[in-house]
Amino acid sequence: MRARGDNTESAGGRMGDAAARLAEDTAELARREVRAIQDEAVTALRRFGTGGLLLAGAGTCGVLALGAAHEALLRAVESVLPRGKAAGVLMCAYASGAIALGVLARNRIRAGTNATAGALEKEAGQLEQEHMPLRSDSTGSRKTDAP
């Protein structure tokens, strides 16, 4: 004869079933979340792929437009100068523009790196002051270097 509450086998079985159901539900939820993330990633990659193709097409059109503008400019200069000299003048103009833009870009990049280096040095100094190691004085007691 069993007393009330001695039904430990069925209680343990019910707890085991509940734990198994909870594990299955959790696994199913995790699978659904992973599938949702995968679907979002695939959709984003498709959009990026389409955007990349469109950007490549825009770049190609830009290069063709630049070539056409060069030809038009060359023909305009050829109306004043012989063909060889006109090409030389345009080459010098393009080279001067490339050098000027290169120098400006170099100066901007240097200014950016100098500003970043200065900010990092300032931050490092602040961190050193905040976390200065404790020193021992001659009496053996510890004191900090903080003001």
N, C-alpha and C positions, 0 to 999 in steps of 0.2 A: 504494500500500500504506500502511496506517495502522499506527502503532505502538500498543502497548497504552496505554490512557488517553487516546488522541486522539479518542475518541468524544464530543466536546464537544457536538455537535448533539443527540444523544439525551439526554445528561445535562442540557443546558439545557432540553430539552423536558420531561423528567421533573420538573425543578425548577419549571418554569412550571406544569405540571399540579398539582403538590403545592401551590404557592402559590394557584392558582385554587381548589382543593378547600378549602384552609384558609380562604380568603376567603368561599367559599360557606357553609362550616360556621359560621363566625363570624357571618355575616349571618343565617343561620337561627336560631342561638342568640339573637342580639339580638332577632329578631322574636318568638321564643317568650317571651322575658323581657318584652317590651313588651306582648304579649297577656296574659300573666299579671298584670302590673301593671294593665292596663285592666280585666280581670275583677275584680280585688280592689277597684279604685276604684268600679266599678259596683255591686258587692255592698255596699260601705260606704255609698254614696249611697242605695241602696234601704233599707238599715237606718235611715239617718238620716231619710229621708223618712217611713218608717213611724213612727219615734220622734217626729218633728216633728208628725205628725198626732195621735198619741196625746197628746202634750203639749198641743196646741191643744185637744183634747177635754177634757183635765183642767182647763185654764184656764177653758174655758167652763162646766164644771160648778162650778168654784170661784166664778165670778162669779154664777151662778144661786143657789148656796148662800148667798152673801153677801147677795143680794137678798132671799132668803126670810128670812134671819136679821134683816135690817132691817125687813121687814114684821112679823115676829113681835114684835120689840122695839117698833115703833111702836104696834102694837095693845095691847101691855101698858102702855105709857105713856099711851095714849089712855083707858085705863080709869080713870086717875087725873086726867088733865088734858084740857081740850078739844083737839080735833083739831089746830088751828092751833098751839097752844102746845106740844103734844107733838112736832110736826114741828120746831118751833123749838129745843126742848131737844135733840133728837137731832142737829140740824144743828150746834148749838154744841158738842156732845160730839164729833162727828166732826171739826169744824174744830180743836178743841183737840188731839185726837189727831194730826191731820195736822201741825199746827204743832210739837208736841212731837217727833214722829218726824223731821220735817224738820230741826229744830235738832240732834237727836242725829246724824243722818246727816251734816249739814254739819260738825259737830265731829269726827266720825270721819274724814271725808275730809280735813279740814285736818290732823289729826294724822298721817295717812298721807303726805300730801304733804310735811309738814315733816320727817318722819323720812327720807323718800326724798331730799329736798334736802340734809339734813344728811349722809347717807351719801355722796351724790355729791360734796359739798364736801370731805369727809374724803378720799375716794379721789383727788380732783383734787389735793389738797395732797400726798398721798403720791407721786403720779405726778410732780408738779413737783419734789419733793425727789430722787426717783430719777433723773430725767432733766434735772437742772439743767445748763444749757450751760456748757461749759468757758470760763474767763476767762483772759485773758493778763495776767500781771503786768508790771511795768516792765522786767524783764530780758528779756522776750520768751519766757520759758519758760511752759509751760501748767500750770495747776493747777486742781484742782476745788474746789468749795465743800463737798464732803462732809466730815463731821466725822471 
